[in-house]
Amino acid sequence: MQIHADMAKLIRFGGLLALAAALMLAAGCMQRVDSEPPVTKQVDVPQVKWEYAGAFGGPAEVSAASADPWEVRYKPGGFLQIRGLDVTEDEVWVCDLGISRIQVFDYNGQVLRQYGEGVPIDGTLASNKDIYLEEENYPYREQTKPPRWEDGPGLPWVTNQTGLFKAADVAVIENGFIISDQARTGGQRKPKRRDEIAVLYRDGSRLNVKGVDVSWPEYLAVDGTQLACAEPRGNTLTQWEIGDADRWAVNRIGSPTEYEKLMDLEVNYSGSNEYLMGQQLAGNTGYGPKEFAYMGGLALAFDKLIACDIGNQRLQVFEARRDNAERWGNLIRIIPGKKKDGGIRFHQPRNLTVDSAGYMFLVDVLEMEIVVLDPKFERIGSFGRDHLRDVYDLDISPDGRQLFLTDRELNQVLHYVRGD
């Protein structure tokens, strides 16, 4: 009996030892699993090489000498002040802020056609600043009526797309194109011209977008049903739902500033390093959500509107769906250039474009390079430092294989192709 009792104790003790050993082994296994990164499925990031394919354009050349400065014309292909562009399936539309024209090229840089009179704008039309300063000379406006600005001895103020405009950006739509016009072309002579967004249809008709006054409209984005415009000097972003005639739904984001305040900024701070300070004093520079410190370009993609906030070194993403009017224009997320872990996505984003897979190509003006972000806004590469000088706008072809950029210093369109 004693033997059996001793054996039972030994078995129980051995069982305890086995259990302890098992627990120690399990603990060791757990420690090893916890100390190693979990095994997850790796997602391959496409490492696409973008190759420089050349450039076209260059400084504009006068086509014929004339004693009449109003008859100055420029040869096709060049630019006085190159600005925005839009890329379609087989064409590149490019704006010239200094010459009243938009030129259309093929992918090889051959001029196909142009829209506009093709005359230099400076000196041809009274600018916003000219009008403002002229009226400032008449402080007693109630007693003294200021003189009406007329078109002067130059070209007549004509009405459609063959007329005078100062296009900062262009967006091609199915039945025409949209411009951000900083000289305001209209159907009649305008003594007080104000900037505006205009839709120029292929049949020659014109629609001036209503609902809100814009000041110095620049960057445009269109996705077929919606239009967005950035006004960097006013730090305001406007969304429109494209409709018929004047029935365009509109939404304003930012801190809109009165036109007179913007003119004061233009007169007193333009060209100065204190311009941003002047904007802040005017109350239209902000650092919080849905506020901007010198806006950049825009992109509409996947029912989202992405806006570059240069001064705050970030991107802001807004709701662009109209199925819920209350959510239209809501801020979805902010993408800072610097990550929490210290990594850098970008420094100062001026403009961006998005391909059909959700990859973003962003102009970083501090490094002067094109930064590639994946659909999760993570940096996966960059290119272009060897050729870029002062990139203003960029756009990618619908098939995602051609990238075109406008460079203000070179007055050229730069072309990159996707390597296989």
C-alpha positions in Angstrom: 0.0 0.0 0.0 2.8 2.3 0.9 4.4 1.6 -2.4 1.3 2.4 -4.3 1.0 5.7 -2.3 4.6 6.6 -3.1 4.0 5.8 -6.7 0.9 8.0 -6.7 2.9 10.9 -5.2 5.7 10.4 -7.8 3.1 10.4 -10.6 1.5 13.5 -9.3 4.9 15.2 -8.9 5.9 14.1 -12.4 2.7 15.5 -13.7 3.4 18.8 -12.0 6.9 18.8 -13.5 5.5 18.1 -16.9 2.8 20.8 -16.5 5.5 23.3 -15.4 7.7 22.3 -18.3 4.8 22.7 -20.7 4.0 26.1 -19.2 7.6 27.2 -19.5 7.7 26.0 -23.1 4.5 27.8 -23.9 5.8 31.0 -22.3 9.0 30.7 -24.3 7.0 30.2 -27.4 4.8 33.2 -26.6 7.9 35.3 -26.0 9.4 34.4 -29.3 6.2 35.2 -31.2 5.8 38.5 -29.4 9.3 39.5 -30.0 9.1 39.1 -33.8 6.9 41.1 -36.2 3.7 39.4 -37.1 3.6 37.6 -40.4 1.3 39.6 -42.7 0.7 39.4 -46.4 3.1 41.7 -48.3 1.5 44.2 -50.7 3.8 44.8 -53.7 4.3 48.5 -54.4 4.8 49.2 -58.1 8.2 50.7 -58.6 7.6 52.6 -61.8 10.3 54.5 -63.4 9.3 57.8 -65.1 11.6 58.8 -67.9 12.2 62.3 -69.2 10.9 62.5 -72.8 11.7 66.1 -73.7 10.0 69.4 -73.7 8.3 71.8 -76.0 7.4 75.5 -76.0 9.9 78.1 -74.9 9.7 81.9 -74.8 7.2 83.3 -77.2 8.5 85.1 -80.3 6.9 88.0 -82.0 5.7 86.9 -85.5 5.8 90.3 -87.2 7.1 93.8 -86.3 4.5 96.5 -86.2 4.5 100.2 -85.3 1.1 99.7 -83.6 1.6 98.0 -80.2 -2.0 96.8 -80.3 -1.3 94.6 -83.3 1.5 92.6 -81.7 1.1 88.9 -82.5 3.2 85.9 -81.4 4.3 82.8 -83.3 2.5 79.6 -82.3 4.3 77.3 -79.9 5.8 79.7 -77.4 4.7 81.2 -74.1 5.0 84.6 -72.5 3.7 83.4 -69.0 2.9 79.7 -69.1 0.4 78.6 -66.5 -2.2 75.8 -66.2 -2.7 72.8 -68.5 -5.1 69.9 -69.0 -4.3 66.6 -70.7 -6.9 64.6 -72.7 -6.5 61.2 -74.5 -4.4 62.7 -77.3 -4.0 66.5 -76.6 -2.4 68.9 -74.2 -4.2 72.2 -73.6 -1.9 74.9 -72.2 -2.7 78.4 -70.9 -0.6 81.6 -71.4 -1.3 84.2 -68.8 0.6 86.9 -70.7 -1.0 86.2 -74.1 -4.7 86.0 -74.6 -4.7 82.4 -75.9 -4.8 78.7 -75.1 -2.8 76.5 -77.3 -3.6 72.9 -78.0 -0.7 70.5 -78.7 -0.4 66.8 -79.5 1.7 64.6 -77.3 4.8 65.3 -79.5 4.5 69.1 -79.0 3.0 70.0 -82.4 0.5 72.9 -82.3 -2.9 71.8 -83.4 -5.0 75.0 -82.8 -5.4 77.9 -80.4 -8.3 79.8 -78.7 -8.1 83.5 -78.1 -6.9 86.7 -79.9 -3.2 85.9 -79.2 -2.3 89.4 -78.1 -0.4 90.5 -75.0 -2.7 91.2 -72.1 -0.5 93.6 -70.1 -1.2 97.1 -71.5 -4.1 95.9 -73.6 -6.7 95.8 -70.9 -7.0 97.7 -67.7 -6.1 95.4 -64.8 -7.9 95.0 -61.5 -5.1 97.0 -59.9 -5.3 99.7 -62.5 -9.1 100.1 -62.0 -8.7 100.0 -58.2 -5.9 102.7 -58.2 -7.8 104.9 -60.6 -10.9 104.8 -58.4 -8.8 105.5 -55.3 -8.0 108.9 -56.9 -11.6 109.8 -56.5 -12.3 109.6 -52.7 -15.5 111.6 -52.9 -17.3 109.1 -55.0 -20.7 110.3 -54.1 -20.0 113.8 -55.3 -17.6 113.0 -58.1 -18.2 110.2 -60.5 -15.0 108.4 -61.5 -14.3 108.0 -65.2 -15.4 104.8 -66.8 -12.7 102.5 -68.0 -13.0 101.8 -71.7 -11.2 99.4 -73.9 -9.1 102.2 -75.3 -7.7 102.2 -78.8 -6.9 98.5 -78.9 -8.8 95.5 -79.9 -12.6 95.6 -79.3 -14.0 93.7 -76.4 -15.4 90.6 -78.0 -17.5 88.0 -76.5 -16.7 84.4 -77.2 -13.7 82.1 -77.1 -12.0 84.0 -79.9 -11.9 87.1 -77.7 -9.7 88.4 -75.0 -9.1 86.5 -71.7 -6.4 86.0 -69.2 -6.6 82.3 -68.5 -4.7 80.9 -65.5 -6.0 77.4 -65.9 -8.1 75.3 -68.2 -10.3 72.2 -67.8 -11.6 70.4 -70.8 -15.1 69.0 -70.7 -17.2 67.0 -73.1 -18.8 69.9 -74.9 -16.2 72.6 -74.4 -13.7 73.9 -71.8 -13.7 75.9 -68.6 -11.2 78.7 -67.8 -10.2 80.6 -64.7 -10.3 84.1 -66.3 -8.3 86.8 -64.5 -9.5 89.5 -66.9 -13.2 88.7 -67.2 -14.4 88.5 -70.7 -18.0 89.1 -71.1 -20.8 89.8 -73.5 -20.5 93.6 -73.3 -18.0 96.3 -72.4 -17.2 96.2 -68.8 -16.0 99.4 -67.0 -15.3 97.4 -63.9 -14.0 94.0 -64.9 -13.9 91.3 -62.2 -12.3 87.9 -62.4 -14.6 84.9 -63.1 -15.0 81.3 -64.1 -16.2 80.9 -67.7 -17.5 77.9 -69.6 -16.8 78.1 -73.4 -18.8 75.7 -75.4 -17.9 74.2 -78.7 -20.8 75.9 -80.4 -19.3 79.3 -79.5 -21.7 80.1 -76.6 -20.4 81.1 -73.2 -21.6 80.7 -69.7 -20.2 82.8 -66.8 -20.5 80.7 -63.6 -22.7 82.4 -61.1 -23.4 82.1 -57.5 -20.3 83.6 -56.0 -17.7 86.3 -56.8 -14.2 85.0 -57.2 -11.0 87.1 -57.1 -7.9 86.0 -59.0 -9.2 82.4 -59.7 -6.3 80.1 -60.6 -6.3 76.3 -60.2 -9.2 74.3 -61.6 -10.3 70.7 -61.2 -13.2 69.0 -63.0 -14.5 65.5 -62.9 -17.5 65.7 -65.3 -20.2 66.6 -62.8 -18.3 68.9 -60.5 -16.0 71.9 -60.8 -13.6 73.3 -58.1 -11.5 76.4 -58.2 -8.7 77.6 -55.8 -8.1 81.3 -55.2 -4.6 81.5 -53.6 -4.7 85.2 -53.0 -8.0 84.9 -51.1 -7.2 81.4 -49.7 -10.6 80.3 -50.7 -11.8 77.1 -52.3 -15.1 76.9 -54.2 -17.0 73.8 -55.3 -19.7 73.8 -58.0 -22.0 71.1 -59.1 -22.3 71.6 -62.8 -25.8 72.3 -63.9 -27.8 74.2 -66.5 -27.6 77.9 -67.0 -27.3 79.6 -63.6 -28.5 76.6 -61.6 -25.1 75.5 -60.3 -25.0 74.5 -56.6 -22.1 76.2 -54.9 -20.1 75.7 -51.7 -17.3 77.9 -50.3 -14.4 76.6 -48.1 -11.9 78.8 -46.4 -12.1 82.4 -45.3 -13.3 84.5 -48.1 -12.0 88.0 -48.1 -13.7 91.1 -49.5 -12.5 92.2 -52.9 -11.3 95.6 -51.6 -9.2 94.0 -48.9 -7.6 91.7 -51.5 -6.9 94.8 -53.7 -5.2 96.4 -50.7 -3.0 93.3 -50.3 -2.2 93.3 -54.0 -1.2 97.0 -54.0 0.7 97.0 -50.7 2.2 93.5 -50.4 2.5 92.0 -53.9 6.0 90.8 -54.6 6.9 91.2 -50.9 7.9 88.6 -48.4 5.2 90.1 -46.2 2.4 89.1 -48.4 1.4 86.2 -46.2 1.5 88.5 -43.2 -0.8 90.8 -45.1 -3.2 88.0 -45.8 -3.2 87.1 -42.1 -4.0 90.7 -41.2 -6.9 90.6 -43.6 -8.3 87.6 -41.9 -8.1 85.1 -44.7 -5.0 83.1 -43.7 -5.6 80.2 -41.2 -3.9 77.2 -39.8 -6.8 75.1 -38.6 -9.0 72.6 -40.4 -10.6 74.0 -43.6 -8.3 77.0 -43.5 -5.4 77.7 -45.8 -2.1 79.6 -45.7 -1.6 80.2 -49.5 -3.4 77.7 -51.5 -2.1 75.5 -54.3 -3.7 73.3 -56.9 -6.5 70.8 -56.7 -7.5 67.3 -57.8 -10.9 65.6 -58.0 -10.7 61.8 -57.8 -12.9 59.0 -56.3 -15.5 61.5 -55.1 -12.9 63.3 -53.1 -11.4 66.8 -53.5 -7.7 67.1 -52.6 -6.4 70.6 -52.0 -2.8 71.7 -51.7 -2.1 74.0 -48.7 1.4 75.3 -49.4 1.8 77.6 -46.4 0.7 74.9 -44.0 2.7 72.2 -45.8 -0.2 69.8 -46.0 -3.0 68.4 -48.1 -6.6 68.7 -47.2 -9.2 66.1 -48.4 -12.8 67.1 -48.7 -16.1 65.3 -49.5 -17.1 65.8 -53.2 -20.2 63.6 -53.3 -23.5 65.3 -53.7 -25.8 62.5 -52.6 -25.8 64.1 -49.2 -25.9 67.9 -49.5 -25.0 68.4 -45.8 -21.8 66.4 -46.2 -20.7 68.1 -49.4 -17.4 69.9 -48.7 -16.9 68.3 -45.3 -13.2 67.8 -44.3 -12.4 64.1 -44.4 -8.7 64.1 -43.4 -5.5 66.2 -43.3 -2.3 64.8 -44.8 0.7 66.6 -43.3 4.0 66.7 -45.1 5.8 65.5 -42.1 4.7 62.2 -40.4 4.5 61.6 -36.7 7.5 59.2 -36.9 9.6 61.9 -38.5 9.3 60.6 -42.1 8.8 63.1 -44.9 6.0 62.8 -47.5 6.7 66.2 -49.0 7.6 69.7 -48.0 5.5 72.4 -49.9 2.9 70.9 -52.2 2.0 73.3 -55.0 -0.1 71.1 -57.2 -1.0 67.5 -57.8 -2.7 65.0 -60.2 -4.2 61.6 -59.6 -4.2 58.6 -61.9 -6.9 56.0 -62.3 -5.4 53.7 -59.7 -5.3 56.4 -57.0 -1.5 57.2 -57.2 -0.8 60.9 -56.7 1.9 63.0 -58.4 2.7 66.1 -56.4 4.9 69.1 -57.1 7.1 69.8 -54.2 8.3 73.4 -54.7 10.9 73.3 -51.9 12.8 70.4 -53.4 11.5 71.1 -56.9 10.7 67.5 -57.6 7.7 65.3 -58.4 6.7 63.2 -55.4 4.7 60.0 -55.9 2.3 59.0 -53.2 0.4 55.7 -53.1 -3.4 55.6 -52.5 -2.7 55.6 -48.7 -0.8 58.9 -49.1 2.5 57.2 -48.4 5.6 58.4 -50.3 7.0 55.8 -52.7 9.4 57.8 -54.8 10.2 61.0 -56.6 11.8 62.2 -59.9 12.4 65.3 -62.0 15.1 67.2 -60.1 17.4 67.2 -63.1 15.0 69.0 -65.3 12.5 71.0 -63.2 13.0 74.7 -62.4 9.6 76.2 -61.4 6.7 73.8 -62.0 3.3 75.4 -61.8 0.9 72.7 -63.0 0.9 69.0 -64.0 -1.6 66.5 -65.4 -1.5 62.8 -66.3 -3.0 61.2 -69.4 -6.1 59.1 -69.0 -4.1 55.9 -69.6 -1.7 56.8 -66.8 1.4 56.6 -69.1 2.1 60.3 -70.0 2.8 63.1 -67.5 3.0 66.7 -68.6 4.1 69.7 -66.5 4.3 73.5 -67.1 7.5 75.2 -65.9 7.2 79.0 -65.4 11.0 79.7 -65.5 11.5 77.8 -68.7 8.1 78.7 -70.3 8.0 75.1 -71.5 5.9 72.0 -71.2 7.9 69.1 -69.8 7.0 65.5 -70.8 7.6 62.3 -68.9 6.6 58.8 -69.9 6.1 55.7 -67.7 8.7 53.1 -68.2 7.7 49.4 -68.5 
